[in-house]
Amino acid sequence: MKVRIVSRELVKPSSLEIIQTKSPHKLCLFDQLTPLTYFPPILFYANPDHNNPNLAASADSFIHRLKRSLAETLNIYYPFSGRTDSGNMFIDSFNAGLPFTLARVVDCRLAQFLKRNETELLNLFLSRQPFQKDLSDVGSPVLELQVSVFTCGGIALAWAASHKLVDGSTMKSFLGTFTALLRGQPNDIISPDFAQASKLFPPRDPSPENYLNLMETLWFTEENYVTRRFVFDSKAIAKLQAMAAGGGRGKQGKSLIRLSRVEALSCFIWKCCMAASKAVSSASKTSILVEAVNLRKFANPPMPDAAVANAFWWATAAADPYDESNTEMSELGNLLSEAIALYKNDYVESLQGEDGFEVMSGFFEQLEAMFEAEKPDIFAFTSWCGFGFTGQDFGWGKPVWVTVMGKVGRAFRNLTVFVDSTDGRGSIEAWITLDQKRMAVLERDSSFLGFACPNPRISSL
C-alpha cells in the first residue's frame, strides 16, 4: 500500500481579531516535566455516500468543510494553533497555524486495508513519527492532522498531538468541539479551561531541566522496539479482574480494592512482561509498573475534564520478578491498587501551589536513586478508554476503527496503550511496545495467549 502526499498547508484560526487579544498560554508544572513527543490517535471513517458515482468529489467536499470547521475550532482552542517557546514556560504564536496534510491512498479501499490487518502500515497515515523524542527546543506545533483518502472515499484522520500540552482528556474536549462544529451543532461545543491547571500546579521559572532530563531517561532508551496489537474480549477482562482481586485478599491478608478493567489488564501484561524479561536475561532486576493517572478529579478543587493541560502523573508499583509470590495476579493487583490509592487521598493536593514542587522533588530524588542503584525494567501503561474517541461523529457516523500506530518512534521505552474497541462488545485493544526479544517471548507465551487474541480481524466492512 502506498500513501501519496497531495498537499501541505497551515490551517489558522478563522478570526485573527480573536487571536490577537490572547496572551501566551502558560504551561503547568506537569506540562514542563513531560518530554516533547507526539501521541497519535487515528480514526477511520467509511464514506456514507457510497452510492455517489463520484466518491472523490464527495470526499473533497467533506475535507473542505473539515478545514473550515478546524479553523473555527482554533478560535476556541487557540493554543493548538501555536508553538512551544524556548523557555518551556508558554505556548504562543497562535497565528502560526496547525500543519494540515492531505494524502491519497493509492489503489486501496478502506475495507481492503482493514481486512489485511497490516498494522505496521499505520504510520503511513501519520504526519510525524509517534512517541519519538522531539529534539526541537522551540517552535514545535501543538497539533497536526493528516487526512488520507482511500479510493472508496473513506478517510483516515490521523492526529499528532504534542504531549507538551495535550493529554487524552484534552484531546477529547478538542475533538468534541471540532465534531460539533463540523456537524453544525454549536450547542455541543466543549468550552476549554485554560487557566486552572497552571493556577493549581504553577510552572517553575526557570524550567526544571534536570527533572525533565530524568523524565526523558524514563521515557526513552536506545534499543530497537516493535509494536503489536492484542485484543482482550469482555469475558477475558472479567476473569482477569477476578484473578487480580484474589478473593479480596493479597499477600499478608491485605484487603484489595476491585481493579478497573484497564488496571487488571495492566497487571496481567506486567506479569507476562516480567516473565519475558526473565526468559531473555539472567540479571535480577526490579520491575517497575508506571500507570498514567488523570489528576483532574483528585485536585482540590477538582478540575473540569476540559482543563487544557497534561493533567496526569504516574502511579508507580515495584515487584521482584524472581519472587514468585510477588508476581501473582492478586499481589500485583494489590501493589497497583495501593499506588493508585495514593492519588485518591491527599497526594494530589500536596502537589498543588508553590510548595508542590518540593513534594515533586522528593519523587525525582527517589527516581534518581533508583537509576543510580540499578537500571530497572520499566513498563508504562496509558489508557484512552473512556475518552469517547470511538464515538466522534464528524457527520459521517462513528469511526469504524480507532487506533494508535504501527510502531513507536525510535528509542521509546516499553509502552502499552489501551484503546476501546469499536466491536460494540466491550473489548479492549492493547497496543504493546517491547524490545524485539521480549516481544518474541510474549507472542509465544501460552498463558498470555489464553486471554489475548493477537491482531484479530479489525472490521466487518
TORNUVO-659576 format. One line per 8 residues: number of its first residue (from 1); their letters; for each residue x, y, z of C-alpha. Coordinates in Angstrom, 2 decimals, m for minus. Layout:
<nodes>
NUM = A = X Y Z; ...
</nodes>
This chain:
<nodes>
1 = MKVRIVSR = 0.00 0.00 0.00; 1.21 3.50 m0.85; 0.12 6.80 0.64; 0.87 9.75 m1.64; 1.11 13.25 m0.18; m1.04 15.68 m2.19; m0.56 18.92 m0.29; 0.63 20.51 2.92
9 = ELVKPSSL = m0.66 23.73 4.40; m1.22 25.57 7.67; m4.77 25.92 8.96; m5.03 29.09 11.03; m7.80 30.40 13.28; m10.53 31.94 11.15; m10.76 35.05 13.34; m7.45 36.87 13.71
17 = EIIQTKSP = m9.24 39.52 15.80; m9.94 36.92 18.50; m6.40 35.54 18.46; m4.74 38.93 18.70; m6.36 39.54 22.08; m4.97 36.35 23.64; m1.97 36.24 25.97; 0.59 33.41 25.73
25 = HKLCLFDQ = m0.76 30.21 27.25; 1.06 29.35 30.48; 2.10 25.72 30.91; 1.54 23.91 34.20; 4.23 22.02 36.11; 3.23 18.67 34.57; 3.50 20.17 31.08; 7.01 21.30 31.89
33 = LTPLTYFP = 8.02 17.86 33.15; 6.61 15.97 30.15; 9.05 15.28 27.30; 8.28 16.81 23.92; 6.81 13.93 21.95; 3.61 13.27 19.98; 0.82 10.74 20.51; m1.22 9.61 17.52
41 = PILFYANP = m4.98 8.99 17.62; m6.04 7.65 14.19; m9.75 7.48 13.34; m11.02 5.65 10.25; m14.37 6.59 8.69; m16.36 4.90 5.94; m17.89 7.24 3.36; m21.68 7.12 3.92
49 = DHNNPNLA = m22.23 8.46 0.40; m21.09 5.15 m1.10; m23.77 5.27 m3.82; m22.37 8.52 m5.17; m20.74 7.78 m8.57; m18.16 10.46 m7.81; m16.76 9.40 m4.45; m13.67 11.57 m4.85
57 = ASADSFIH = m15.82 14.69 m5.14; m17.81 13.62 m2.08; m14.63 13.22 m0.05; m13.22 16.54 m1.33; m16.39 18.34 m0.27; m16.10 16.84 3.20; m12.43 17.83 3.52; m13.27 21.42 2.56
65 = RLKRSLAE = m15.87 21.57 5.34; m13.45 19.85 7.71; m10.77 22.52 7.22; m13.31 25.31 7.68; m14.55 23.79 10.94; m10.98 23.20 12.08; m10.23 26.91 11.62; m13.33 27.76 13.67
73 = TLNIYYPF = m12.27 25.32 16.39; m8.88 27.02 16.60; m10.64 30.26 17.52; m11.72 28.46 20.70; m8.73 26.17 21.28; m6.23 28.78 20.10; m3.09 27.29 21.77; m3.50 24.30 19.42
81 = SGRTDSGN = m2.53 26.62 16.57; 0.53 27.88 18.45; 4.13 26.87 19.04; 6.28 25.92 22.02; 8.62 28.59 23.37; 12.30 28.24 24.20; 11.85 28.55 27.97; 9.43 25.63 28.43
89 = MFIDSFNA = 7.01 28.11 30.00; 4.46 29.11 27.37; 2.66 28.28 24.13; 2.48 31.35 21.92; 2.44 32.42 18.24; m1.21 31.40 17.91; m1.33 32.56 14.30; 1.41 30.10 13.29
97 = GLPFTLAR = m1.22 27.58 12.21; m1.93 23.87 12.54; 0.03 21.77 9.99; m2.51 20.02 7.74; m1.52 17.30 5.27; m3.78 15.86 2.58; m2.87 12.43 1.20; m4.32 9.80 m1.16
105 = VVDCRLAQ = m4.15 6.07 m0.55; m3.15 4.55 m3.89; m5.30 1.70 m5.28; m6.72 0.66 m1.93; m10.20 0.77 m0.46; m10.75 1.21 3.28; m12.31 m2.26 3.57; m9.28 m3.80 1.86
113 = FLKRNETE = m6.89 m2.10 4.25; m8.83 m3.20 7.32; m9.05 m6.82 6.16; m5.29 m7.05 5.63; m4.56 m6.43 9.33; m1.21 m4.91 8.36; m0.87 m2.74 11.44; 2.76 m1.90 10.69
121 = LLNLFLSR = 1.45 0.29 7.83; m0.40 2.63 10.19; 2.50 5.07 10.42; 1.95 5.91 6.74; m1.13 7.84 7.83; 0.81 9.99 10.31; 2.48 13.33 9.62; 5.27 12.53 12.09
129 = QPFQKDLS = 6.62 9.50 13.91; 4.68 8.75 17.11; 6.20 8.79 20.59; 9.56 9.88 19.24; 11.73 12.33 21.12; 11.42 15.76 19.50; 14.79 17.48 19.54; 13.33 20.94 18.85
137 = DVGSPVLE = 13.84 23.43 21.65; 11.40 25.96 20.22; 8.73 26.30 17.58; 7.18 22.82 17.66; 3.47 22.62 16.70; 0.98 21.64 19.37; m1.22 19.64 16.99; m1.00 18.29 13.43
145 = LQVSVFTC = m3.51 16.49 11.21; m3.10 14.25 8.18; m6.22 13.31 6.22; m5.75 10.29 3.95; m8.45 9.48 1.37; m9.00 5.89 0.19; m10.19 5.10 m3.34; m13.66 4.31 m1.95
153 = GGIALAWA = m13.92 7.79 m0.43; m13.30 6.56 3.10; m10.83 8.57 5.15; m8.28 8.29 7.94; m7.96 11.25 10.29; m4.55 10.90 11.92; m3.67 13.40 14.62; m0.25 14.11 16.08
161 = ASHKLVDG = m0.80 15.72 19.49; 2.09 17.18 21.46; 2.40 15.86 24.99; 3.84 19.25 25.90; 0.23 20.42 26.30; m2.23 17.72 25.23; m3.30 14.57 27.08; m6.20 12.23 26.34
169 = STMKSFLG = m8.78 14.30 28.24; m7.69 17.49 26.47; m7.88 15.73 23.10; m11.39 14.52 23.93; m12.56 18.09 24.56; m10.92 19.41 21.40; m12.41 16.66 19.22; m15.82 17.12 20.82
177 = TFTALLRG = m15.83 20.78 19.83; m14.42 20.09 16.37; m17.05 17.45 15.60; m19.86 19.65 16.94; m18.89 22.50 14.62; m18.47 20.14 11.67; m21.96 18.72 12.28; m23.39 22.23 12.59
185 = QPNDIISP = m24.32 21.77 16.26; m22.61 24.65 18.13; m24.61 23.92 21.30; m22.43 20.82 21.76; m19.20 22.83 21.93; m17.00 21.97 24.94; m15.57 25.19 26.35; m11.92 24.79 27.40
193 = DFAQASKL = m10.44 25.88 30.72; m7.00 27.32 30.04; m6.26 28.75 33.48; m6.91 26.25 36.26; m4.08 23.78 35.61; m1.33 26.42 35.80; m3.07 28.03 38.78; m3.21 24.80 40.79
201 = FPPRDPSP = 0.14 23.46 39.54; 2.20 26.57 38.73; 5.21 26.17 36.44; 8.75 26.74 37.63; 10.79 29.64 36.32; 13.33 28.70 35.21; 12.05 25.36 33.98; 13.39 22.36 35.99
209 = ENYLNLME = 15.52 20.98 33.16; 17.31 18.47 35.41; 14.00 16.79 36.20; 12.88 16.94 32.57; 16.12 15.18 31.61; 15.36 12.49 34.18; 11.89 12.01 32.70; 13.44 11.63 29.26
217 = TLWFTEEN = 15.63 8.87 30.70; 12.44 7.20 31.94; 10.69 7.56 28.56; 13.47 6.92 26.06; 16.23 4.39 25.51; 18.36 3.20 22.59; 17.06 m0.29 21.87; 15.04 m1.48 18.89
225 = YVTRRFVF = 11.35 m1.84 19.72; 8.33 m3.36 17.99; 4.61 m2.73 18.47; 1.92 m5.40 18.35; m1.89 m5.31 18.65; m3.70 m7.67 21.02; m7.42 m7.71 21.78; m8.98 m8.77 25.09
233 = DSKAIAKL = m12.70 m9.57 24.98; m15.06 m8.75 27.84; m15.01 m12.30 29.26; m11.21 m12.39 29.41; m11.14 m8.97 31.08; m13.71 m10.01 33.71; m11.72 m13.14 34.51; m8.52 m11.11 34.91
241 = QAMAAGGG = m10.33 m8.70 37.22; m11.35 m11.64 39.40; m7.80 m13.01 39.40; m6.40 m9.62 40.42; m8.91 m9.39 43.25; m7.69 m12.78 44.52; m10.80 m13.38 46.58; m10.41 m9.98 48.22
249 = RGKQGKSL = m7.07 m10.58 49.93; m3.48 m10.16 48.85; m0.23 m11.19 50.49; m0.20 m10.71 54.26; m4.01 m10.55 54.26; m4.27 m7.05 52.81; m7.73 m6.04 51.61; m7.95 m5.33 47.91
257 = IRLSRVEA = m9.86 m2.69 46.02; m11.52 m4.10 42.94; m9.44 m3.08 39.96; m10.89 m1.43 36.89; m10.80 m3.27 33.58; m7.74 m1.32 32.45; m5.93 m1.79 35.77; m6.49 m5.56 35.66
265 = LSCFIWKC = m5.12 m5.67 32.11; m2.10 m3.63 33.20; m1.31 m6.12 35.97; m1.67 m9.08 33.63; 0.53 m7.61 30.90; 3.07 m6.54 33.52; 3.15 m10.09 34.87; 3.74 m11.52 31.38
273 = CMAASKAV = 6.38 m8.91 30.59; 8.25 m9.85 33.77; 8.21 m13.48 32.64; 9.56 m12.40 29.25; 12.33 m10.41 30.93; 13.38 m13.44 32.96; 13.47 m15.52 29.78; 15.82 m13.16 27.92
281 = SSASKTSI = 18.07 m12.01 30.77; 19.78 m13.73 33.66; 20.21 m10.45 35.54; 17.94 m9.94 38.53; 16.27 m6.56 38.10; 13.44 m4.82 39.87; 10.41 m4.47 37.63; 8.54 m1.16 37.70
289 = LVEAVNLR = 4.99 m0.56 36.50; 4.06 3.08 35.84; 0.39 3.79 35.13; m0.87 7.17 33.92; m3.40 8.69 36.35; m5.73 11.54 35.38; m5.33 14.11 38.16; m8.34 16.28 37.33
297 = KFANPPMP = m10.88 14.71 39.68; m8.35 14.35 42.52; m7.35 18.03 42.64; m8.83 20.42 45.20; m10.98 21.89 43.79; m11.45 19.28 41.07; m10.53 20.40 37.58; m13.03 20.06 34.74
305 = DAAVANAF = m12.43 17.44 32.06; m11.90 20.35 29.65; m8.93 21.71 31.63; m6.26 22.03 28.93; m3.02 20.51 30.22; m1.07 17.32 30.72; m3.01 16.83 33.93; m1.71 13.33 34.57
313 = WWATAAAD = 1.09 11.75 36.54; 2.39 8.27 37.19; 1.26 5.72 39.76; 4.31 3.56 40.43; 4.49 m0.04 41.63; 7.60 m2.22 42.01; 7.95 m6.01 42.08; 10.72 m8.61 42.21
321 = PYDESNTE = 10.18 m10.90 39.19; 12.25 m13.64 40.86; 9.91 m13.81 43.86; 7.00 m15.92 42.58; 4.66 m14.79 45.35; 5.40 m11.21 44.29; 4.21 m11.86 40.73; 0.86 m13.48 41.46
329 = MSELGNLL = m2.03 m11.54 39.93; m3.58 m10.89 43.34; m0.35 m9.40 44.67; 0.27 m7.30 41.56; m3.31 m6.08 41.86; m2.64 m5.13 45.45; 0.53 m3.23 44.51; m1.23 m1.26 41.78
337 = SEAIALYK = m4.27 m0.58 43.99; m2.02 0.91 46.67; m0.16 3.03 44.10; m3.39 4.48 42.70; m4.95 4.90 46.16; m2.20 7.42 46.91; m3.80 9.77 44.38; m7.26 9.25 45.87
345 = NDYVESLQ = m6.06 10.57 49.22; m4.40 13.96 49.62; m1.29 13.38 47.49; m2.53 15.44 44.54; m3.43 18.31 46.83; 0.09 18.19 48.26; 1.40 18.80 44.72; m0.63 21.99 44.35
353 = GEDGFEVM = 0.68 25.53 44.76; 4.24 26.74 45.02; 5.06 24.18 47.71; 4.01 21.33 45.44; 7.32 21.43 43.64; 9.10 20.39 46.83; 6.89 17.30 47.05; 7.57 16.58 43.39
361 = SGFFEQLE = 11.29 16.93 44.05; 11.05 14.03 46.50; 9.61 11.87 43.73; 12.51 12.71 41.45; 15.09 12.12 44.17; 13.70 8.59 44.64; 13.70 8.06 40.88; 17.28 9.24 40.59
369 = AMFEAEKP = 18.42 6.98 43.42; 16.71 4.02 41.77; 18.51 4.63 38.47; 21.85 5.03 40.24; 21.44 1.72 42.10; 20.33 m0.29 39.04; 18.63 0.04 35.71; 15.22 m1.48 36.44
377 = DIFAFTSW = 12.81 m2.78 33.84; 10.14 m0.13 33.38; 6.76 m0.89 31.80; 4.47 2.08 31.16; 0.69 1.89 30.70; m1.71 4.56 29.48; m5.36 4.29 28.57; m7.52 6.06 26.02
385 = CGFGFTGQ = m10.55 4.06 27.14; m13.50 6.17 28.18; m12.35 9.27 26.28; m15.04 8.77 23.66; m12.76 8.56 20.64; m14.92 5.73 19.25; m17.98 7.99 19.35; m16.56 11.00 17.49
393 = DFGWGKPV = m19.07 11.68 14.71; m17.84 14.21 12.14; m21.05 13.87 10.16; m20.18 10.51 8.62; m21.22 8.44 11.61; m18.92 6.91 14.20; m15.44 5.70 13.22; m15.16 2.09 12.06
401 = WVTVMGKV = m11.82 1.84 13.86; m9.81 3.93 16.32; m6.18 3.05 16.72; m2.72 4.21 17.68; 0.28 3.49 15.48; 2.17 0.77 13.67; 5.37 1.36 15.60; 6.61 3.87 18.14
409 = GRAFRNLT = 9.38 6.24 17.20; 12.94 5.11 17.66; 14.14 4.90 21.25; 10.79 4.90 23.07; 10.64 2.55 26.05; 8.23 m0.27 26.86; 4.71 1.09 26.50; 1.17 m0.27 26.39
417 = VFVDSTDG = m1.69 1.89 25.11; m5.26 0.71 25.76; m7.97 1.70 23.28; m11.70 0.93 23.31; m12.61 m1.50 20.56; m15.29 m0.49 18.05; m16.79 m4.01 18.10; m19.56 m2.89 20.47
425 = RGSIEAWI = m18.96 m5.85 22.80; m16.74 m4.26 25.42; m13.41 m5.48 24.08; m10.20 m3.52 24.65; m7.27 m3.31 22.26; m3.82 m3.34 23.87; m1.06 m1.90 21.71; 2.08 m3.27 23.33
433 = TLDQKRMA = 5.56 m1.99 22.56; 8.55 m4.04 23.72; 12.07 m4.73 22.58; 12.24 m7.47 19.96; 13.49 m10.23 22.29; 10.80 m9.73 24.93; 8.09 m9.42 22.29; 9.16 m12.72 20.72
441 = VLERDSSF = 8.74 m14.42 24.11; 5.39 m12.72 24.77; 3.97 m13.79 21.41; 4.72 m17.44 22.28; 3.53 m17.29 25.90; 0.57 m19.67 26.18; m0.60 m18.12 29.46; m0.72 m14.72 27.76
449 = LGFACPNP = m2.42 m16.04 24.63; m5.03 m17.73 26.79; m6.51 m14.25 27.33; m5.16 m12.12 24.47; m6.07 m12.53 20.80; m3.18 m11.39 18.57; m4.26 m8.91 15.89; m7.73 m10.30 15.05
457 = RISSL = m9.89 m9.06 12.19; m10.39 m5.33 12.51; m13.72 m4.56 10.88; m16.66 m6.17 9.11; m16.70 m3.57 6.30
</nodes>
